[in-house]
């Protein structure tokens, strides 16, 4: 800022990308059914977010779809949640590799 109470136009322009990223992240959380401020550090909270995201995505999905929806979740957590759901027979793998399709089972 320029030392006054009001920010300059340049200050606002420089803050705009960060504000857009924050808004995009909040919309992403709401899309999978997690209200603002509810993603805690409690054990299993991020895996629960992945499970909600799988329920909101189409019947067939890829890990890339999950990465887009769950932007704040790291890849190993996505893999663990997906493996848990596979063991519980909630997901079924339809292929191999990074573009493999996964199908939600009724259950």
N, C-alpha and C positions, 0 to 999 in steps of 0.2 A: 504494500500500500504506500501511498505517497505522504504519510504522516498526518493526513487529515482523517476525519471520521468516515468519509465516503470513499469507496474504492474507485479506481480509475477504470476506464473501459478495457485497458490492457490487463489489469488485474483480473477482471471478470472473464476475459477471453482465456487467460491462462488457467483459471480454475474450472472452466467449462468441461474439459475432458474427464476430470476426476469426478465431477458431479454426475456426468452421464454414466460413467462406469458404476457408480454407487446406485443410481436409479435402476440400471439394468440388473444389477445383482438383487435388489429388493424385488423387482418384478419377477425374476427367475424363482426366488424363494416362494413368492405368493402363488406362482403357477403350479408348484408341486404341493401346495397346501400347507405351507409353513408361514404363519404370520410374521410380520416384522418383529425383531427382537427375541424370537423364540428359539433360534438356533444356539443352543448352549454348548458348553464344553463337557456336558455330562456324557458318561460312557455310553456309546451306542447312538448318540444323537445324529451323527453324520451318516451312519448306516441306515438309520430310520429315514433320513432324507432321501437316500438312494432308493429305498423301498417305495416311498411315496412317489418318487419320480417314475419308477418302473410302472406303477399303477396308473399314472397319468399319460404315459406314452402309448403309441399304438401297439397292437398285439405283437407285431414283429418289430424288433429294435436292434440297434448296434451299440457297441460301447461308445462310439462317437456321439450317438444321440444322448446317451447318459452324460457324457462329458460336457455337452452343450448345455443341458438342463441344470446339471449340478456343477456349476462353474467353480465354486469355492472348495470343492472336494478333490483331494489328490487322487491320482490314478491307482495307487495300491489299495486305497480304501474302496474305490469302485470295484476293483477286482475281488477283494475279500467279500464285499456285500453280494456281488454277483455269484461267487462260489458258494456262499451260504444259501442263497436262494436256489441254486442248482441242487445242492444237497437236500434241500427241503422239497424238491420237485415242483418249485414255483416257476422256474425257468428251464428251458430246454435249448441246447445249442444245436443250430442247424448247419454249422460249417466250422471252418478253422481259419485262423489268421486274424489280422486286424479288422477286416471287413466282415467278419462272421456275423450272421444273423442269429438273434436269440428270440425265442417265442415264449410268451407268457402262458403258463398252464392255468386252467381253472383250479382255484384252490385257495 
